[in-house]
Amino acid sequence: MNTHRTETVVNPDGTLLLKDLPFQPGDVVEVFIQKPTSSPISKEQGAYSLRGTAIRYDEPTAPVAEDDWTALR
């Protein structure tokens, strides 16, 4: 099975135009339409939006969830 993935925008009249498909004219194809579940990352936001932000650790060597251990006794 040859699978091809592409993204496009629905035209105002509710139609889609698919160009440059890797199939031959007359080939039977199966079409699935799916809206993305999450919005794509914009170029302005960037893939690493937290890069360069300040990082601060409060008591980095303190045990994690120390109070939870005493609650289990």
N, CA, C and O atoms as a CHARMM CRD file, in Angstrom:
* protein
*
  292
    1    1 MET  N      0.84800  -1.17600   0.00000 PROA 1      0.00000
    2    1 MET  CA     0.00000   0.00000   0.00000 PROA 1      0.00000
    3    1 MET  C      0.89100   1.23600   0.00000 PROA 1      0.00000
    4    1 MET  O      1.79100   1.36000   0.83000 PROA 1      0.00000
    5    2 ASN  N      0.64000   2.13500  -0.92000 PROA 2      0.00000
    6    2 ASN  CA     1.37800   3.38200  -1.01500 PROA 2      0.00000
    7    2 ASN  C      0.57900   4.47300  -0.31800 PROA 2      0.00000
    8    2 ASN  O     -0.54100   4.77900  -0.72500 PROA 2      0.00000
    9    3 THR  N      1.14700   5.06000   0.72900 PROA 3      0.00000
   10    3 THR  CA     0.45900   6.09000   1.49700 PROA 3      0.00000
   11    3 THR  C      1.10800   7.43700   1.25400 PROA 3      0.00000
   12    3 THR  O      2.33400   7.54600   1.20500 PROA 3      0.00000
   13    4 HSD  N      0.29200   8.45200   1.10500 PROA 4      0.00000
   14    4 HSD  CA     0.78700   9.81800   0.90000 PROA 4      0.00000
   15    4 HSD  C      0.04200  10.72800   1.86100 PROA 4      0.00000
   16    4 HSD  O     -1.18600  10.67900   1.93600 PROA 4      0.00000
   17    5 ARG  N      0.77200  11.55800   2.59900 PROA 5      0.00000
   18    5 ARG  CA     0.15400  12.48500   3.54800 PROA 5      0.00000
   19    5 ARG  C      0.40800  13.90200   3.06900 PROA 5      0.00000
   20    5 ARG  O      1.51300  14.23900   2.64400 PROA 5      0.00000
   21    6 THR  N     -0.62800  14.72700   3.14300 PROA 6      0.00000
   22    6 THR  CA    -0.50100  16.12800   2.77900 PROA 6      0.00000
   23    6 THR  C     -1.45000  16.95000   3.62300 PROA 6      0.00000
   24    6 THR  O     -2.41000  16.41400   4.17700 PROA 6      0.00000
   25    7 GLU  N     -1.19800  18.23300   3.72700 PROA 7      0.00000
   26    7 GLU  CA    -2.09500  19.13600   4.44400 PROA 7      0.00000
   27    7 GLU  C     -2.56700  20.19700   3.47100 PROA 7      0.00000
   28    7 GLU  O     -1.81700  20.64100   2.60100 PROA 7      0.00000
   29    8 THR  N     -3.80300  20.59300   3.62600 PROA 8      0.00000
   30    8 THR  CA    -4.37900  21.64100   2.80300 PROA 8      0.00000
   31    8 THR  C     -5.46300  22.33700   3.60000 PROA 8      0.00000
   32    8 THR  O     -5.78900  21.91600   4.71000 PROA 8      0.00000
   33    9 VAL  N     -6.01700  23.38500   3.04900 PROA 9      0.00000
   34    9 VAL  CA    -7.05500  24.16400   3.72400 PROA 9      0.00000
   35    9 VAL  C     -8.34500  24.00900   2.93400 PROA 9      0.00000
   36    9 VAL  O     -8.33800  24.02400   1.70300 PROA 9      0.00000
   37   10 VAL  N     -9.44400  23.86200   3.64800 PROA 10     0.00000
   38   10 VAL  CA   -10.75400  23.74800   3.00700 PROA 10     0.00000
   39   10 VAL  C    -11.09800  25.10000   2.37900 PROA 10     0.00000
   40   10 VAL  O    -11.00000  26.13700   3.03400 PROA 10     0.00000
   41   11 ASN  N    -11.49700  25.08100   1.12100 PROA 11     0.00000
   42   11 ASN  CA   -11.88900  26.29600   0.41300 PROA 11     0.00000
   43   11 ASN  C    -13.20500  26.83200   0.97800 PROA 11     0.00000
   44   11 ASN  O    -13.96300  26.07700   1.58800 PROA 11     0.00000
   45   12 PRO  N    -13.48700  28.12600   0.78400 PROA 12     0.00000
   46   12 PRO  CA   -14.73900  28.70900   1.29200 PROA 12     0.00000
   47   12 PRO  C    -15.98800  27.97200   0.81900 PROA 12     0.00000
   48   12 PRO  O    -17.00500  27.96800   1.51300 PROA 12     0.00000
   49   13 ASP  N    -15.92100  27.34700  -0.36200 PROA 13     0.00000
   50   13 ASP  CA   -17.09200  26.62400  -0.85500 PROA 13     0.00000
   51   13 ASP  C    -17.15400  25.18500  -0.34000 PROA 13     0.00000
   52   13 ASP  O    -18.01000  24.41100  -0.76800 PROA 13     0.00000
   53   14 GLY  N    -16.23700  24.82100   0.59000 PROA 14     0.00000
   54   14 GLY  CA   -16.26300  23.49700   1.20500 PROA 14     0.00000
   55   14 GLY  C    -15.53100  22.41700   0.42100 PROA 14     0.00000
   56   14 GLY  O    -15.66800  21.23500   0.73400 PROA 14     0.00000
   57   15 THR  N    -14.76400  22.79400  -0.58000 PROA 15     0.00000
   58   15 THR  CA   -14.04700  21.81100  -1.39200 PROA 15     0.00000
   59   15 THR  C    -12.56200  21.79500  -1.04200 PROA 15     0.00000
   60   15 THR  O    -12.03600  22.73400  -0.44400 PROA 15     0.00000
   61   16 LEU  N    -11.90400  20.70800  -1.42800 PROA 16     0.00000
   62   16 LEU  CA   -10.45300  20.57500  -1.26800 PROA 16     0.00000
   63   16 LEU  C     -9.83000  20.40000  -2.63800 PROA 16     0.00000
   64   16 LEU  O    -10.43000  19.79300  -3.52500 PROA 16     0.00000
   65   17 LEU  N     -8.62100  20.93400  -2.81600 PROA 17     0.00000
   66   17 LEU  CA    -7.87600  20.73500  -4.04400 PROA 17     0.00000
   67   17 LEU  C     -6.55600  20.07700  -3.66400 PROA 17     0.00000
   68   17 LEU  O     -5.76500  20.64900  -2.91400 PROA 17     0.00000
   69   18 LEU  N     -6.32300  18.88600  -4.17700 PROA 18     0.00000
   70   18 LEU  CA    -5.09100  18.15200  -3.90000 PROA 18     0.00000
   71   18 LEU  C     -4.23800  18.16200  -5.15700 PROA 18     0.00000
   72   18 LEU  O     -4.67700  17.70700  -6.21400 PROA 18     0.00000
   73   19 LYS  N     -3.01300  18.68200  -5.04700 PROA 19     0.00000
   74   19 LYS  CA    -2.11800  18.78900  -6.19800 PROA 19     0.00000
   75   19 LYS  C     -0.90200  17.89900  -5.99900 PROA 19     0.00000
   76   19 LYS  O     -0.53800  17.55600  -4.87400 PROA 19     0.00000
   77   20 ASP  N     -0.28500  17.53400  -7.11000 PROA 20     0.00000
   78   20 ASP  CA     0.98700  16.79700  -7.12400 PROA 20     0.00000
   79   20 ASP  C      0.92500  15.49900  -6.33000 PROA 20     0.00000
   80   20 ASP  O      1.83800  15.19700  -5.56200 PROA 20     0.00000
   81   21 LEU  N     -0.13500  14.73800  -6.50800 PROA 21     0.00000
   82   21 LEU  CA    -0.26300  13.45100  -5.82900 PROA 21     0.00000
   83   21 LEU  C      0.63600  12.41900  -6.50900 PROA 21     0.00000
   84   21 LEU  O      0.79500  12.45300  -7.72900 PROA 21     0.00000
   85   22 PRO  N      1.22400  11.50600  -5.74100 PROA 22     0.00000
   86   22 PRO  CA     2.15800  10.52000  -6.31400 PROA 22     0.00000
   87   22 PRO  C      1.44600   9.28600  -6.87400 PROA 22     0.00000
   88   22 PRO  O      1.92500   8.16700  -6.69400 PROA 22     0.00000
   89   23 PHE  N      0.32200   9.47400  -7.54100 PROA 23     0.00000
   90   23 PHE  CA    -0.43700   8.36900  -8.11400 PROA 23     0.00000
   91   23 PHE  C     -0.64900   8.63200  -9.59200 PROA 23     0.00000
   92   23 PHE  O     -0.55100   9.76500 -10.06300 PROA 23     0.00000
   93   24 GLN  N     -0.93800   7.57300 -10.30400 PROA 24     0.00000
   94   24 GLN  CA    -1.16600   7.67300 -11.73700 PROA 24     0.00000
   95   24 GLN  C     -2.62500   8.02600 -12.01400 PROA 24     0.00000
   96   24 GLN  O     -3.50900   7.63300 -11.25200 PROA 24     0.00000
   97   25 PRO  N     -2.88800   8.76400 -13.09500 PROA 25     0.00000
   98   25 PRO  CA    -4.27900   9.03300 -13.46200 PROA 25     0.00000
   99   25 PRO  C     -5.03700   7.71900 -13.64200 PROA 25     0.00000
  100   25 PRO  O     -4.54600   6.79500 -14.29000 PROA 25     0.00000
  101   26 GLY  N     -6.22700   7.64500 -13.07000 PROA 26     0.00000
  102   26 GLY  CA    -7.03600   6.44000 -13.14700 PROA 26     0.00000
  103   26 GLY  C     -6.85100   5.49600 -11.98200 PROA 26     0.00000
  104   26 GLY  O     -7.62900   4.55300 -11.83700 PROA 26     0.00000
  105   27 ASP  N     -5.82800   5.71500 -11.12600 PROA 27     0.00000
  106   27 ASP  CA    -5.64100   4.88100  -9.93900 PROA 27     0.00000
  107   27 ASP  C     -6.82000   5.07000  -8.98700 PROA 27     0.00000
  108   27 ASP  O     -7.30900   6.18500  -8.80700 PROA 27     0.00000
  109   28 VAL  N     -7.26500   3.98600  -8.38700 PROA 28     0.00000
  110   28 VAL  CA    -8.29700   4.07100  -7.35100 PROA 28     0.00000
  111   28 VAL  C     -7.58300   4.36600  -6.04200 PROA 28     0.00000
  112   28 VAL  O     -6.62500   3.67700  -5.69200 PROA 28     0.00000
  113   29 VAL  N     -8.03900   5.38800  -5.30700 PROA 29     0.00000
  114   29 VAL  CA    -7.44100   5.76300  -4.02800 PROA 29     0.00000
  115   29 VAL  C     -8.52500   5.83300  -2.97100 PROA 29     0.00000
  116   29 VAL  O     -9.70200   6.01700  -3.28200 PROA 29     0.00000
  117   30 GLU  N     -8.12500   5.68600  -1.73500 PROA 30     0.00000
  118   30 GLU  CA    -9.02300   5.81100  -0.59700 PROA 30     0.00000
  119   30 GLU  C     -8.63600   7.09000   0.12800 PROA 30     0.00000
  120   30 GLU  O     -7.45000   7.32200   0.36100 PROA 30     0.00000
  121   31 VAL  N     -9.59700   7.92100   0.48800 PROA 31     0.00000
  122   31 VAL  CA    -9.32900   9.22900   1.07400 PROA 31     0.00000
  123   31 VAL  C     -9.87000   9.27900   2.49300 PROA 31     0.00000
  124   31 VAL  O    -11.02600   8.93000   2.73300 PROA 31     0.00000
  125   32 PHE  N     -9.03900   9.71200   3.43500 PROA 32     0.00000
  126   32 PHE  CA    -9.43100   9.94400   4.82400 PROA 32     0.00000
  127   32 PHE  C     -9.22400  11.42700   5.10900 PROA 32     0.00000
  128   32 PHE  O     -8.17200  11.97800   4.78400 PROA 32     0.00000
  129   33 ILE  N    -10.20100  12.06700   5.70300 PROA 33     0.00000
  130   33 ILE  CA   -10.09300  13.47700   6.06200 PROA 33     0.00000
  131   33 ILE  C    -10.11100  13.56100   7.58400 PROA 33     0.00000
  132   33 ILE  O    -11.01200  13.02500   8.22900 PROA 33     0.00000
  133   34 GLN  N     -9.11200  14.23600   8.15800 PROA 34     0.00000
  134   34 GLN  CA    -9.01800  14.34200   9.61300 PROA 34     0.00000
  135   34 GLN  C     -8.51600  15.72700   9.97200 PROA 34     0.00000
  136   34 GLN  O     -7.54300  16.21600   9.39900 PROA 34     0.00000
  137   35 LYS  N     -9.18700  16.35100  10.92200 PROA 35     0.00000
  138   35 LYS  CA    -8.73700  17.63800  11.43800 PROA 35     0.00000
  139   35 LYS  C     -7.67000  17.36100  12.49700 PROA 35     0.00000
  140   35 LYS  O     -7.86500  16.49100  13.34500 PROA 35     0.00000
  141   36 PRO  N     -6.54800  18.08100  12.46700 PROA 36     0.00000
  142   36 PRO  CA    -5.50700  17.85100  13.47100 PROA 36     0.00000
  143   36 PRO  C     -6.04400  18.05400  14.88700 PROA 36     0.00000
  144   36 PRO  O     -6.85700  18.94600  15.12700 PROA 36     0.00000
  145   37 THR  N     -5.58400  17.22100  15.82400 PROA 37     0.00000
  146   37 THR  CA    -6.05700  17.31600  17.20500 PROA 37     0.00000
  147   37 THR  C     -5.39000  18.45200  17.96400 PROA 37     0.00000
  148   37 THR  O     -5.95500  18.95800  18.93300 PROA 37     0.00000
  149   38 SER  N     -4.20100  18.86100  17.54100 PROA 38     0.00000
  150   38 SER  CA    -3.52200  19.97500  18.19200 PROA 38     0.00000
  151   38 SER  C     -3.07200  20.95600  17.12900 PROA 38     0.00000
  152   38 SER  O     -2.81500  20.58600  15.98300 PROA 38     0.00000
  153   39 SER  N     -2.98300  22.19600  17.52300 PROA 39     0.00000
  154   39 SER  CA    -2.56900  23.21400  16.56600 PROA 39     0.00000
  155   39 SER  C     -1.07500  23.09100  16.31800 PROA 39     0.00000
  156   39 SER  O     -0.31700  22.82600  17.25100 PROA 39     0.00000
  157   40 PRO  N     -0.64200  23.27800  15.08700 PROA 40     0.00000
  158   40 PRO  CA     0.78600  23.20800  14.79800 PROA 40     0.00000
  159   40 PRO  C      1.52800  24.36000  15.45400 PROA 40     0.00000
  160   40 PRO  O      0.94800  25.41600  15.70700 PROA 40     0.00000
  161   41 ILE  N      2.79000  24.16200  15.72400 PROA 41     0.00000
  162   41 ILE  CA     3.61600  25.19700  16.34900 PROA 41     0.00000
  163   41 ILE  C      3.92600  26.25000  15.29700 PROA 41     0.00000
  164   41 ILE  O      4.44300  25.93600  14.22500 PROA 41     0.00000
  165   42 SER  N      3.60800  27.49800  15.60900 PROA 42     0.00000
  166   42 SER  CA     3.87900  28.57400  14.66600 PROA 42     0.00000
  167   42 SER  C      5.37100  28.87900  14.64200 PROA 42     0.00000
  168   42 SER  O      6.08900  28.59100  15.59900 PROA 42     0.00000
  169   43 LYS  N      5.82600  29.45900  13.55000 PROA 43     0.00000
  170   43 LYS  CA     7.24300  29.80600  13.43400 PROA 43     0.00000
  171   43 LYS  C      7.62800  30.87300  14.44600 PROA 43     0.00000
  172   43 LYS  O      8.76600  30.91100  14.91400 PROA 43     0.00000
  173   44 GLU  N      6.65800  31.75700  14.79000 PROA 44     0.00000
  174   44 GLU  CA     6.93800  32.78700  15.78300 PROA 44     0.00000
  175   44 GLU  C      7.14400  32.16300  17.16500 PROA 44     0.00000
  176   44 GLU  O      8.00500  32.59900  17.92900 PROA 44     0.00000
  177   45 GLN  N      6.34100  31.13400  17.47700 PROA 45     0.00000
  178   45 GLN  CA     6.44400  30.47000  18.77600 PROA 45     0.00000
  179   45 GLN  C      7.70700  29.63000  18.83200 PROA 45     0.00000
  180   45 GLN  O      8.39700  29.61800  19.85200 PROA 45     0.00000
  181   46 GLY  N      8.01600  28.93900  17.76800 PROA 46     0.00000
  182   46 GLY  CA     9.21500  28.11800  17.70500 PROA 46     0.00000
  183   46 GLY  C      9.03200  26.78400  18.39200 PROA 46     0.00000
  184   46 GLY  O      8.18500  26.62900  19.27100 PROA 46     0.00000
  185   47 ALA  N      9.83300  25.83000  17.98200 PROA 47     0.00000
  186   47 ALA  CA     9.74700  24.49200  18.55000 PROA 47     0.00000
  187   47 ALA  C     10.31000  24.44900  19.96500 PROA 47     0.00000
  188   47 ALA  O      9.96300  23.56000  20.74300 PROA 47     0.00000
  189   48 TYR  N     11.17100  25.39800  20.30400 PROA 48     0.00000
  190   48 TYR  CA    11.80000  25.41600  21.62600 PROA 48     0.00000
  191   48 TYR  C     11.44200  26.72900  22.32000 PROA 48     0.00000
  192   48 TYR  O     12.31000  27.56300  22.58000 PROA 48     0.00000
  193   49 SER  N     10.15700  26.90200  22.61500 PROA 49     0.00000
  194   49 SER  CA     9.68100  28.17700  23.14200 PROA 49     0.00000
  195   49 SER  C     10.24900  28.52100  24.51700 PROA 49     0.00000
  196   49 SER  O     10.22800  29.69000  24.90400 PROA 49     0.00000
  197   50 LEU  N     10.75400  27.54700  25.26400 PROA 50     0.00000
  198   50 LEU  CA    11.32200  27.82100  26.59500 PROA 50     0.00000
  199   50 LEU  C     12.83500  28.00000  26.56400 PROA 50     0.00000
  200   50 LEU  O     13.44700  28.27100  27.59700 PROA 50     0.00000
  201   51 ARG  N     13.43700  27.85200  25.40200 PROA 51     0.00000
  202   51 ARG  CA    14.88700  27.99100  25.30300 PROA 51     0.00000
  203   51 ARG  C     15.29600  29.40200  25.71800 PROA 51     0.00000
  204   51 ARG  O     14.70600  30.38400  25.26700 PROA 51     0.00000
  205   52 GLY  N     16.30400  29.49600  26.57500 PROA 52     0.00000
  206   52 GLY  CA    16.81900  30.78400  27.00400 PROA 52     0.00000
  207   52 GLY  C     16.09900  31.38300  28.19100 PROA 52     0.00000
  208   52 GLY  O     16.49100  32.45300  28.65700 PROA 52     0.00000
  209   53 THR  N     15.05700  30.73800  28.70200 PROA 53     0.00000
  210   53 THR  CA    14.36100  31.27100  29.86100 PROA 53     0.00000
  211   53 THR  C     15.13400  30.92300  31.13000 PROA 53     0.00000
  212   53 THR  O     15.88100  29.94600  31.17300 PROA 53     0.00000
  213   54 ALA  N     14.94100  31.72600  32.14100 PROA 54     0.00000
  214   54 ALA  CA    15.65800  31.51900  33.40300 PROA 54     0.00000
  215   54 ALA  C     15.15700  30.26900  34.10500 PROA 54     0.00000
  216   54 ALA  O     13.96100  29.97700  34.10800 PROA 54     0.00000
  217   55 ILE  N     16.09700  29.52800  34.70500 PROA 55     0.00000
  218   55 ILE  CA    15.76400  28.33700  35.48100 PROA 55     0.00000
  219   55 ILE  C     16.29700  28.55200  36.88500 PROA 55     0.00000
  220   55 ILE  O     17.44300  28.96400  37.06600 PROA 55     0.00000
  221   56 ARG  N     15.46100  28.27000  37.88400 PROA 56     0.00000
  222   56 ARG  CA    15.87500  28.42100  39.27000 PROA 56     0.00000
  223   56 ARG  C     15.44300  27.17800  40.03500 PROA 56     0.00000
  224   56 ARG  O     14.29700  26.74300  39.91800 PROA 56     0.00000
  225   57 TYR  N     16.33700  26.61300  40.80100 PROA 57     0.00000
  226   57 TYR  CA    16.02800  25.44200  41.61100 PROA 57     0.00000
  227   57 TYR  C     16.04100  25.85400  43.08000 PROA 57     0.00000
  228   57 TYR  O     17.04600  26.35400  43.58500 PROA 57     0.00000
  229   58 ASP  N     14.91500  25.63900  43.76000 PROA 58     0.00000
  230   58 ASP  CA    14.84800  25.88500  45.19500 PROA 58     0.00000
  231   58 ASP  C     15.20600  24.59200  45.90000 PROA 58     0.00000
  232   58 ASP  O     14.52600  23.58200  45.71800 PROA 58     0.00000
  233   59 GLU  N     16.23900  24.60300  46.68700 PROA 59     0.00000
  234   59 GLU  CA    16.71700  23.42800  47.42000 PROA 59     0.00000
  235   59 GLU  C     16.84600  22.21500  46.50000 PROA 59     0.00000
  236   59 GLU  O     16.09400  21.25100  46.63900 PROA 59     0.00000
  237   60 PRO  N     17.77700  22.25400  45.57800 PROA 60     0.00000
  238   60 PRO  CA    17.88700  21.17600  44.59100 PROA 60     0.00000
  239   60 PRO  C     18.26200  19.81500  45.17900 PROA 60     0.00000
  240   60 PRO  O     18.02400  18.78800  44.54500 PROA 60     0.00000
  241   61 THR  N     18.84200  19.79000  46.37600 PROA 61     0.00000
  242   61 THR  CA    19.22800  18.49700  46.95800 PROA 61     0.00000
  243   61 THR  C     18.23300  18.00200  48.00200 PROA 61     0.00000
  244   61 THR  O     18.44700  16.95300  48.61000 PROA 61     0.00000
  245   62 ALA  N     17.15200  18.74400  48.21700 PROA 62     0.00000
  246   62 ALA  CA    16.14300  18.32800  49.19800 PROA 62     0.00000
  247   62 ALA  C     15.35800  17.13700  48.65600 PROA 62     0.00000
  248   62 ALA  O     15.12400  17.04900  47.45100 PROA 62     0.00000
  249   63 PRO  N     14.94700  16.21400  49.53800 PROA 63     0.00000
  250   63 PRO  CA    14.15500  15.07100  49.08200 PROA 63     0.00000
  251   63 PRO  C     12.81400  15.51400  48.48400 PROA 63     0.00000
  252   63 PRO  O     12.22900  16.51000  48.91000 PROA 63     0.00000
  253   64 VAL  N     12.35700  14.78000  47.52300 PROA 64     0.00000
  254   64 VAL  CA    11.08200  15.07700  46.88100 PROA 64     0.00000
  255   64 VAL  C      9.96300  14.42300  47.68300 PROA 64     0.00000
  256   64 VAL  O     10.07600  13.26300  48.07800 PROA 64     0.00000
  257   65 ALA  N      8.89600  15.15600  47.92000 PROA 65     0.00000
  258   65 ALA  CA     7.71500  14.65600  48.62900 PROA 65     0.00000
  259   65 ALA  C      8.06400  14.07100  49.99600 PROA 65     0.00000
  260   65 ALA  O      7.57100  13.00600  50.36600 PROA 65     0.00000
  261   66 GLU  N      8.90700  14.76300  50.73300 PROA 66     0.00000
  262   66 GLU  CA     9.34000  14.29100  52.05000 PROA 66     0.00000
  263   66 GLU  C      8.16000  14.10700  53.00000 PROA 66     0.00000
  264   66 GLU  O      8.15700  13.16100  53.78700 PROA 66     0.00000
  265   67 ASP  N      7.15900  14.98300  52.95100 PROA 67     0.00000
  266   67 ASP  CA     5.98600  14.87600  53.82700 PROA 67     0.00000
  267   67 ASP  C      5.15400  13.63900  53.51800 PROA 67     0.00000
  268   67 ASP  O      4.50900  13.09600  54.41500 PROA 67     0.00000
  269   68 ASP  N      5.15400  13.19000  52.28900 PROA 68     0.00000
  270   68 ASP  CA     4.38700  12.00300  51.91900 PROA 68     0.00000
  271   68 ASP  C      4.92600  10.75400  52.60000 PROA 68     0.00000
  272   68 ASP  O      4.15100   9.85000  52.91300 PROA 68     0.00000
  273   69 TRP  N      6.22000  10.67900  52.83500 PROA 69     0.00000
  274   69 TRP  CA     6.80800   9.50800  53.47500 PROA 69     0.00000
  275   69 TRP  C      6.34100   9.36900  54.91200 PROA 69     0.00000
  276   69 TRP  O      6.09000   8.25600  55.37400 PROA 69     0.00000
  277   70 THR  N      6.21900  10.48100  55.62700 PROA 70     0.00000
  278   70 THR  CA     5.79900  10.41700  57.02600 PROA 70     0.00000
  279   70 THR  C      4.29800  10.11000  57.10800 PROA 70     0.00000
  280   70 THR  O      3.85000   9.54800  58.10800 PROA 70     0.00000
  281   71 ALA  N      3.53200  10.45500  56.11200 PROA 71     0.00000
  282   71 ALA  CA     2.09400  10.18700  56.11700 PROA 71     0.00000
  283   71 ALA  C      1.80600   8.69400  55.99200 PROA 71     0.00000
  284   71 ALA  O      0.74400   8.23900  56.41600 PROA 71     0.00000
  285   72 LEU  N      2.72600   7.92600  55.42200 PROA 72     0.00000
  286   72 LEU  CA     2.52800   6.50300  55.23100 PROA 72     0.00000
  287   72 LEU  C      2.85700   5.68200  56.46100 PROA 72     0.00000
  288   72 LEU  O      2.57800   4.48300  56.47400 PROA 72     0.00000
  289   73 ARG  N      3.43000   6.26400  57.48200 PROA 73     0.00000
  290   73 ARG  CA     3.81200   5.50700  58.69500 PROA 73     0.00000
  291   73 ARG  C      2.63200   5.24200  59.57900 PROA 73     0.00000
  292   73 ARG  O      2.77600   4.62100  60.63200 PROA 73     0.00000
